[in-house]
Amino acid sequence: MSLHLVGETLDKTRSHYQAQTGKLVQLMRGIYVDSGDDIDATVLKHAVRIARYLYPRAYLSAASAVLLGPTRDGRLFLSGRRSQRTRIRALEIIQNTAPERASVSSAVIDDGMGEFRVDVSSIRQRFLEAFRLRSEHAASVDETMREAIAARLIEEYGNPRGAADAVCALARENQWYREGEHAERFLLRRPSAATVRNEAALDLIVAWHHDLIGHLTHDGFEWRWHPVETGGPPLVRQTTPGKLPPFIVSLLPEGWLEAVLNDRDERAMLRSGKRYMSNITIVERRAELSALPPDVLLTRLDRYSQDGVFIGTYAGPGRSDIEGSFERNLAQIYERADTPRLSGIQIKAPMYLDSAGALSPSTGKPFTHILKPAGTSGFEALPIIEWLASALGRTAGFAAPATALVGMPDGMPPALIVERFDLRESRDDRRMLALEDFCSVLNLPTEAKYDATIERVARAIRPLSTAPEEDLLVILRRALFAWLIADGDMHLKNMALLKTAEPGDEQFRSVRVAPLYDAVTTRVFPRLARDRMALRLNGRDDKLRRADFRTLAGTAGLRLADADAAIDDLLERMARAIERIELPKLADYGPEGEKMAERMLEICRTRVGSFA
């Protein structure tokens, strides 16, 4: 289990050569590990050394000053000249701005590579850090740590008053007046005779594969995440104090479903549902977990599809003259709290495919497939276009979920069925799987899903992926595929990391770019004829050329020869696939369905042929 730092344990030339020959894996510029090691474990073991290498003028603070290392969920807290975050696989280095008159001490660390010294917050300063307002550093110092620090201060200064005076003196030097008041009150406090509780407070139980991983609490003012020591890999991180963790936000309904649920706020939204993607369950009472069905993929869509058409039995909602709109009928299944919630703007429904081939809503049943019905106002062919995009993607070499078109009742246009790829595949399968979209990975709100670049996605992948070179090539190919099919909706919510762990793993064994999903040619739809790329690449969102993708490869640290080979392979596969692909045989393609499909293929044919 070896860490290599350019300039400390090896030189730049040797590091580059060993990375090219596969002996080392580059995590960040200047930081390498042996390719055969458990990389997550190596990074966490040497977290403090890595932080000192990257930020030599920063010092350990908050919980990390107490632990002299990262917290159990992989966060290492520093204070330095600026506020910033750095993700390296299982490690997240969180740095805030240090006070002008910082009080630091020296500590000795030995991580197996020899002893070294590092600056840490003094006892007085770390106690003040525990009371900073809306600070992730403060949130890392739990009640047990606070009590221990307080006891240590009282022991040093003789009594609570002396300790309070010493802490307040440092607070005044740094103008941390409010922190000093809270620290003084904590040291001089007297036990309260009664506990007053806000009845509006929430304590939600969060389970992953039905196993408790933490509590999500709301005191009427802000959210707090309290992880439970389970021994499994950390999944949920609260990156902004008081706010919902980004991973939880990524699960919440958007668009049509958000309007259907008509919840007033996040509290109401989380209380109205229980089941989510990524095998997450959120309930108010532990007993509710056992009443919910486990999501296990026991029946494959391929078993009940033929030539792209679903040949099972559709038992979902329909539309009739009496019932009115399909959307209203579909919304009725969400009235039950145990109906799984889905994110995304497009209308969709959670479904279950049983062993007899019946496809029905997942209310009270496992959630194994997603139904995407046709849109309205010119978007009736959306399922057909998405089926074609998925089929082209598979032929082009991308991993993609099984899909099939299904004829709908009441004269409705065909819908698309998509098989979930983040599920266990048998009752004996004990893997733990989670899907994290790039809004969550980059700690961005859902409304900012168009506010990034492909380069930013690539920079996030290298330190997190367990196969970074392969995944960076996937992102390069995904971006090129989006351009070739004129997909203007490949935003941060439509790309994700698929994380997998085995029982007993403390870190994810596999973190890879997720299979292709939600790909669609947007330019064939009304008012989108001039649609551009959702995320810029090399500063551009239109008229992309090979040079743009080669620049992306250089930014991502890929060899240009590998990038060119990947581009040529994708172009060759796409050219063949476009000429060979055929629409599934359906009784009714809906209005303009076949014409829009041909228009899509012509756009793809033109872009592949003219790409240079």
C-alpha positions in Angstrom: 0.0 0.0 0.0 2.3 2.8 -1.3 1.7 6.5 -2.0 4.1 8.3 -4.4 4.5 12.1 -4.4 6.4 13.8 -7.2 9.3 15.7 -5.7 9.2 13.7 -2.4 9.3 10.0 -3.2 10.0 10.0 -7.0 10.8 12.4 -9.8 8.4 13.6 -12.5 9.9 11.6 -15.4 9.8 8.3 -13.5 6.3 8.9 -12.3 5.1 9.6 -15.9 6.8 6.5 -17.3 5.4 4.2 -14.6 1.9 5.6 -15.1 2.2 5.0 -18.8 3.3 1.4 -18.2 0.5 0.7 -15.8 2.6 0.4 -12.6 1.2 3.5 -11.1 -2.2 5.2 -11.2 -2.3 9.0 -11.2 -4.9 10.5 -8.8 -4.0 14.1 -9.2 -1.1 16.1 -10.6 1.9 14.8 -8.6 0.0 12.2 -6.7 0.3 8.5 -7.6 -0.5 5.1 -6.1 0.5 1.5 -7.0 -2.0 0.1 -9.5 -2.4 -3.1 -7.6 -3.3 -1.5 -4.3 -6.6 -0.8 -2.7 -6.6 2.8 -3.8 -9.3 4.1 -1.5 -7.6 2.6 1.5 -4.3 4.0 0.5 -5.7 7.5 0.0 -7.4 7.5 3.4 -4.4 6.1 5.2 -2.2 8.8 3.8 -4.8 11.6 3.9 -2.9 14.0 6.1 0.3 13.5 4.0 -1.6 14.2 0.8 -3.2 17.3 2.3 0.2 18.6 3.5 1.6 18.0 0.0 -1.3 19.8 -1.7 -1.7 22.6 0.8 1.6 23.0 2.8 0.5 26.2 4.5 -2.8 24.9 5.7 -3.4 23.2 9.1 -5.7 20.5 10.4 -8.8 22.0 12.0 -12.2 21.1 13.5 -12.7 17.3 13.8 -9.5 16.5 12.0 -7.5 18.4 14.6 -9.0 16.1 17.2 -8.7 12.9 15.1 -5.4 13.8 13.4 -6.9 12.3 10.3 -10.1 12.1 8.3 -13.5 11.4 9.7 -15.0 8.0 9.1 -16.9 9.2 6.0 -13.6 10.3 4.4 -13.6 14.1 5.1 -10.4 15.9 6.2 -10.8 19.4 7.5 -8.2 22.1 6.9 -7.9 25.8 7.5 -5.8 27.9 5.2 -5.7 31.0 2.9 -8.9 30.2 1.1 -12.0 28.1 1.1 -12.0 25.1 -1.4 -12.8 21.4 -1.7 -10.8 18.6 -3.3 -12.2 15.1 -3.9 -9.7 12.3 -4.3 -11.5 8.9 -4.5 -12.8 8.2 -1.0 -11.2 11.3 0.5 -12.7 14.8 0.5 -10.4 17.6 1.7 -12.5 20.6 2.9 -10.6 23.8 3.6 -12.0 27.0 5.0 -10.4 30.4 5.5 -8.3 30.6 8.6 -8.6 33.4 11.1 -6.0 36.2 10.9 -4.6 35.4 14.3 -4.8 31.6 14.2 -3.6 29.7 17.3 -2.0 26.5 16.1 0.1 23.7 17.6 2.3 21.0 16.2 1.4 17.3 16.0 3.3 14.2 15.0 1.8 11.8 12.3 3.0 8.4 11.3 1.1 6.9 8.4 3.5 4.0 7.7 5.8 6.1 5.5 7.6 7.6 8.4 6.9 10.4 10.9 6.2 13.9 9.9 4.9 17.0 11.7 1.8 19.0 10.8 0.2 22.1 12.2 -3.2 21.7 13.9 -5.6 24.0 15.6 -4.8 24.6 19.3 -7.2 23.3 21.9 -8.7 26.8 22.4 -9.1 27.4 18.6 -10.7 24.0 17.8 -13.2 24.6 20.6 -14.2 27.9 19.0 -14.3 26.2 15.6 -17.0 23.9 17.0 -19.3 26.9 17.4 -18.9 28.6 14.0 -22.2 29.4 12.4 -23.4 27.5 9.3 -20.0 25.8 9.0 -19.3 22.3 7.8 -16.2 22.4 10.0 -18.3 23.1 13.1 -20.8 20.4 12.2 -17.9 17.8 12.1 -17.3 18.4 15.8 -19.9 16.2 17.5 -21.2 16.6 21.1 -18.8 14.0 22.4 -15.8 15.9 20.9 -17.1 19.1 22.4 -17.4 17.6 25.8 -13.9 16.2 25.6 -12.4 19.5 24.5 -14.3 21.4 27.2 -13.0 18.9 29.9 -9.4 19.3 28.6 -9.7 23.1 28.7 -11.1 23.1 32.3 -8.3 20.8 33.3 -5.7 23.2 31.8 -7.1 26.4 33.2 -8.3 25.0 36.6 -12.1 25.8 36.4 -14.8 26.6 33.8 -14.5 30.3 34.3 -10.7 30.2 33.6 -11.3 28.1 30.5 -14.0 30.5 29.3 -11.8 33.5 29.8 -8.9 31.9 27.8 -11.2 30.9 24.9 -12.9 34.3 24.8 -9.5 36.1 24.7 -8.7 34.2 21.5 -12.2 34.9 20.1 -11.7 38.6 20.6 -8.3 38.5 18.8 -10.0 37.1 15.7 -13.3 38.9 16.0 -15.1 35.7 16.6 -17.4 37.3 19.1 -20.5 35.1 18.5 -18.4 31.9 18.6 -16.8 33.1 21.9 -20.3 33.7 23.4 -21.4 30.2 22.5 -18.2 28.6 23.8 -18.5 30.5 27.0 -22.1 29.5 27.5 -21.2 25.9 26.9 -18.4 25.9 29.5 -20.5 27.7 32.1 -23.8 26.0 31.4 -26.1 24.5 34.0 -28.3 21.4 33.2 -31.8 22.3 32.1 -34.7 21.0 34.2 -36.8 20.2 31.2 -36.4 19.6 27.5 -38.5 21.7 25.1 -39.2 20.1 21.7 -40.4 21.7 18.5 -43.2 19.5 17.3 -42.5 20.5 13.8 -39.1 18.8 14.0 -38.4 15.7 11.8 -36.3 12.7 12.4 -36.3 10.7 9.1 -34.6 7.3 8.9 -32.5 6.8 5.7 -31.9 3.2 4.6 -29.9 1.8 1.7 -31.0 -1.6 0.5 -33.2 -1.6 3.7 -30.2 -1.2 6.0 -30.1 1.9 8.2 -27.3 4.3 7.2 -28.3 7.5 9.0 -30.9 9.9 10.3 -31.9 13.1 8.4 -33.2 15.6 11.0 -34.9 19.0 10.6 -35.3 21.1 13.7 -37.8 23.5 12.0 -35.0 25.7 10.7 -32.3 23.6 9.0 -31.3 20.0 8.0 -28.7 17.9 9.7 -27.3 14.5 8.5 -26.3 12.0 11.2 -24.6 9.0 9.7 -24.8 5.7 11.6 -21.6 3.6 12.1 -22.5 0.6 9.8 -19.1 -0.4 8.6 -20.2 0.2 5.0 -19.0 2.8 2.5 -20.1 6.4 3.1 -22.8 7.3 0.7 -24.4 10.6 1.9 -22.4 13.7 2.7 -23.7 17.0 4.0 -21.5 19.5 2.2 -23.4 22.7 3.2 -24.4 23.0 6.8 -28.1 23.3 7.2 -28.9 22.2 3.7 -30.1 18.8 2.4 -27.1 16.6 1.4 -26.6 16.8 -2.4 -27.2 13.1 -2.8 -30.6 13.3 -1.2 -31.5 16.4 -3.3 -30.6 14.4 -6.5 -33.3 11.8 -5.6 -36.2 14.3 -5.2 -38.9 14.7 -7.8 -38.6 17.5 -10.4 -40.8 18.9 -13.1 -44.1 17.1 -13.8 -44.0 14.9 -10.7 -43.1 17.8 -8.5 -46.1 19.6 -9.7 -48.3 16.5 -9.3 -47.2 16.0 -5.7 -47.8 19.7 -5.0 -45.6 19.5 -1.9 -44.9 22.9 -0.2 -41.2 22.3 0.5 -38.5 19.7 1.0 -39.9 18.6 4.3 -43.3 17.8 2.8 -41.8 16.2 -0.2 -39.7 13.8 1.9 -42.7 13.0 4.2 -45.0 12.2 1.2 -42.8 9.5 -0.2 -40.7 6.6 1.0 -38.9 4.9 -2.0 -36.3 6.4 -4.3 -33.8 5.5 -6.9 -30.4 4.1 -5.8 -32.1 1.7 -3.5 -32.8 4.4 -1.0 -35.7 4.4 1.5 -36.6 7.3 3.7 -39.2 6.8 6.4 -40.3 8.2 9.7 -40.6 4.9 11.6 -38.2 1.9 11.5 -41.2 -0.5 11.3 -42.1 0.9 7.9 -38.9 -0.5 6.3 -40.0 -4.1 6.6 -43.4 -3.3 5.0 -41.7 -2.1 1.8 -40.7 -4.6 -1.0 -37.0 -4.9 -1.8 -36.1 -3.8 -5.4 -34.5 -6.8 -7.0 -34.4 -7.4 -10.8 -35.7 -11.0 -11.1 -37.3 -10.7 -14.5 -35.3 -9.3 -17.4 -37.0 -7.1 -20.0 -35.2 -9.1 -22.8 -37.3 -12.1 -21.8 -40.5 -10.2 -22.8 -39.3 -8.2 -25.7 -38.7 -9.1 -29.3 -37.1 -6.9 -31.9 -37.4 -3.8 -29.7 -41.1 -4.4 -28.9 -42.6 -5.4 -25.5 -44.5 -8.7 -25.9 -45.6 -9.0 -22.2 -48.8 -7.6 -20.8 -49.2 -3.9 -20.1 -51.2 -3.5 -16.9 -50.5 0.2 -16.2 -52.6 3.3 -16.5 -54.4 4.2 -19.7 -56.7 6.9 -21.0 -60.3 6.9 -22.0 -62.9 9.6 -22.9 -64.4 9.2 -19.4 -61.1 9.2 -17.5 -59.8 12.3 -19.3 -56.0 12.8 -19.6 -53.4 10.0 -19.2 -51.3 12.4 -17.1 -54.1 12.7 -14.5 -54.6 9.0 -14.5 -50.8 8.4 -14.1 -50.7 10.9 -11.3 -53.1 8.8 -9.3 -50.5 6.1 -8.6 -48.3 8.7 -6.8 -51.1 9.3 -4.2 -49.7 6.3 -2.4 -46.6 7.1 -0.3 -45.0 3.7 -1.1 -44.9 4.5 -4.9 -41.3 5.2 -5.7 -40.4 8.8 -6.5 -38.4 9.7 -9.6 -36.3 12.8 -10.5 -36.2 14.4 -14.0 -38.4 16.7 -16.0 -40.0 14.1 -18.3 -43.2 12.3 -17.4 -42.4 8.8 -16.2 -43.7 6.1 -13.9 -42.0 3.4 -11.7 -43.1 -0.1 -12.9 -42.7 -3.8 -12.0 -42.2 -6.6 -14.5 -43.2 -9.9 -12.9 -42.2 -13.4 -14.0 -45.4 -13.8 -16.0 -44.6 -10.7 -18.1 -47.1 -8.3 -16.6 -45.9 -4.7 -16.4 -47.7 -2.9 -13.6 -47.1 0.2 -11.4 -44.7 -0.3 -8.6 -47.1 0.7 -5.9 -46.6 -1.9 -3.2 -44.4 -3.9 -5.6 -40.7 -4.0 -6.5 -39.5 -1.1 -8.7 -37.6 -2.7 -11.6 -38.4 -0.7 -14.7 -39.3 2.9 -15.8 -42.2 3.7 -18.1 -41.7 6.8 -20.3 -45.0 7.6 -22.1 -45.3 9.9 -25.1 -45.4 13.6 -24.6 -47.8 16.1 -26.1 -47.6 19.2 -28.4 -45.2 17.7 -30.8 -43.3 15.4 -28.4 -45.4 12.3 -29.1 -42.4 10.6 -30.7 -40.1 11.1 -27.8 -40.1 7.4 -26.7 -39.3 6.3 -30.3 -36.4 8.8 -30.6 -35.0 7.7 -27.2 -35.3 4.0 -28.2 -33.3 4.8 -31.4 -30.7 6.7 -29.4 -30.3 3.9 -26.9 -30.0 1.3 -29.7 -27.4 3.4 -31.5 -25.5 3.8 -28.3 -25.3 0.1 -27.7 -24.1 -0.6 -31.2 -21.5 2.2 -30.8 -20.1 0.3 -27.8 -21.7 2.0 -24.8 -23.1 0.0 -21.9 -26.9 0.8 -21.9 -29.9 -0.5 -20.1 -32.4 -2.8 -21.9 -35.3 -0.9 -23.6 -38.4 -1.7 -25.5 -41.3 0.1 -27.0 -44.8 -0.8 -25.8 -48.1 -0.3 -27.5 -50.4 1.7 -25.3 -54.2 1.4 -24.7 -56.8 4.0 -25.7 -55.1 5.0 -29.0 -52.1 6.5 -27.2 -48.7 6.7 -29.0 -46.2 4.0 -27.9 -44.3 4.4 -24.7 -40.7 3.3 -23.8 -39.8 0.8 -21.1 -36.3 1.2 -19.5 -34.8 -1.5 -17.3 -33.0 -0.2 -14.1 -29.3 -1.0 -14.0 -28.7 0.0 -10.3 -30.4 -3.1 -8.9 -29.4 -6.4 -7.4 -30.1 -9.2 -9.8 -31.1 -12.1 -7.5 -32.2 -12.7 -3.9 -28.7 -14.0 -3.2 -27.0 -10.9 -4.6 -25.6 -8.9 -1.7 -24.0 -6.1 -3.6 -24.7 -2.5 -2.5 -25.3 -0.3 -5.5 -25.9 3.5 -5.7 -26.3 5.9 -8.6 -25.0 9.5 -8.0 -25.6 12.0 -10.8 -23.1 14.8 -11.5 -25.1 17.5 -9.8 -24.5 15.6 -6.6 -20.9 14.8 -7.4 -20.1 18.4 -8.1 -22.2 19.7 -5.2 -24.5 21.7 -7.5 -28.2 22.3 -7.1 -30.5 20.7 -9.6 -31.3 24.0 -11.2 -27.6 24.3 -12.1 -27.5 21.2 -14.2 -26.6 23.1 -17.3 -24.0 25.3 -15.6 -20.9 23.2 -16.0 -18.6 21.9 -18.7 -17.5 18.6 -20.0 -14.0 19.4 -18.7 -15.3 19.9 -15.2 -17.0 16.5 -15.3 -13.7 15.0 -16.5 -11.7 16.6 -13.7 -14.2 15.2 -11.2 -13.9 11.7 -12.6 -10.1 11.2 -12.4 -9.8 11.3 -8.6 -13.1 9.4 -8.0 -13.2 6.6 -10.6 -11.7 3.2 -9.8 -10.7 3.0 -13.5 -10.0 6.7 -14.4 -8.4 6.2 -17.8 -11.2 4.0 -19.1 -13.9 6.3 -17.7 -12.3 9.4 -19.1 -12.4 7.8 -22.5 -16.1 7.0 -21.9 -16.8 10.6 -21.1 -14.9 11.7 -24.3 -17.0 9.2 -26.3 -20.2 10.2 -24.6 -19.6 13.8 -25.4 -18.9 12.9 -29.1 -22.0 10.6 -29.2 -24.1 13.5 -27.9 -22.8 15.8 -30.6 -23.3 13.2 -33.4 -26.9 12.5 -32.4 -27.7 16.2 -31.7 -28.5 15.4 -28.0 -28.9 18.9 -26.4 -30.0 17.4 -23.1 -26.8 15.7 -21.8 -26.7 17.8 -18.7 -25.3 16.9 -15.2 -28.5 15.0 -14.2 -28.2 12.8 -17.2 -24.7 11.6 -16.4 -23.8 9.7 -13.2 -21.4 7.5 -11.3 -22.5 3.9 -10.5 -21.0 2.9 -7.2 -20.8 -0.8 -6.0 -19.6 -2.3 -2.8 -19.7 -5.8 -1.3 -20.7 -6.7 2.2 -18.0 -5.7 4.6 -16.4 -3.1 2.3 -15.7 0.2 4.0 -15.2 1.9 0.7 -16.8 1.4 -2.7 -15.1 -1.4 -4.6 -16.1 0.0 -8.0 -16.9 3.6 -8.9 -17.5 3.9 -12.7 -19.3 6.1 -15.1 -22.9 4.8 -15.3 -24.3 3.3 -18.5 -25.8 5.5 -21.1 -29.3 6.8 -20.2 -31.8 9.5 -21.2 -30.0 10.1 -24.5 -32.3 11.7 -27.1 -32.0 13.7 -30.3 -33.5 17.0 -29.3 -33.2 18.8 -32.6 -36.2 16.9 -34.1 -38.7 18.4 -31.7 -40.7 21.6 -32.0 -38.7 24.8 -31.2 -35.5 22.8 -30.7 -34.2 22.8 -34.3 -31.3 24.9 -33.3 -30.7 23.2 -30.0 -27.1 23.1 -28.8 -25.0 20.9 -26.5 -26.2 21.1 -22.9 -22.6 21.4 -21.5 -19.9 23.3 -23.3 -16.8 21.6 -24.5 -13.6 23.5 -25.2 -15.7 26.6 -24.7 -18.1 25.7 -27.5 -21.6 24.2 -27.6 -22.1 24.0 -31.4 -20.1 23.2 -34.6 -17.7 20.9 -32.7 -14.7 19.3 -34.5 -12.1 16.7 -33.8 -9.8 19.4 -32.5 -12.2 20.2 -29.7 -12.3 16.6 -28.5 -8.5 16.3 -28.7 -8.3 19.4 -26.5 -10.7 17.8 -24.1 -8.4 14.7 -24.1 -5.4 16.8 -23.3 -7.2 18.6 -20.4 -8.3 15.2 -19.0 -4.8 13.8 -19.2 -5.5 11.2 -21.9 -3.0 10.3 -24.5 -3.9 11.8 -27.9 -3.3 8.5 -29.6 -5.9 6.9 -27.4 -8.4 9.7 -27.9 -8.0 9.6 -31.7 -8.5 5.8 -31.7 -11.6 6.2 -29.6 -13.0 8.9 -31.9 -12.3 6.8 -35.0 -13.9 3.7 -33.5 -17.0 5.6 -32.5 -17.4 7.2 -36.0 -17.0 3.9 -37.7 -19.5 2.1 -35.4 -22.0 4.9 -35.8 -21.7 5.0 -39.6 -22.5 1.3 -39.7 -25.3 1.5 -37.1 -27.1 4.3 -38.8 -27.5 2.4 -42.0 -28.5 -0.9 -40.4 -30.9 0.2 -37.7 -34.6 -0.4 -38.1 -37.6 0.8 -36.2 -39.4 -1.9 -34.2 -42.6 -3.1 -35.9 -45.5 -1.3 -34.2 -49.2 -1.1 -35.1 -49.2 2.6 -34.5 -46.2 4.9 -34.4 -48.3 7.9 -33.4 -48.4 11.2 -35.3 -45.1 11.9 -37.1 -43.3 9.0 -35.3 -41.8 7.5 -38.4 -41.0 10.9 -40.0 -39.2 12.1 -36.9 -37.2 8.9 -36.6 -36.0 9.3 -40.2 -35.2 13.0 -39.5 -33.1 11.9 -36.5 -31.2 9.4 -38.5 -30.6 11.9 -41.3 -29.1 14.3 -38.7 -26.9 11.6 -37.3 -25.8 10.6 -40.9 -24.9 14.2 -41.7 -23.0 14.8 -38.6 -21.0 11.5 -38.8 -20.2 12.1 -42.4 -19.1 15.7 -42.0 -17.1 15.3 -38.7 -13.5 16.3 -39.2 
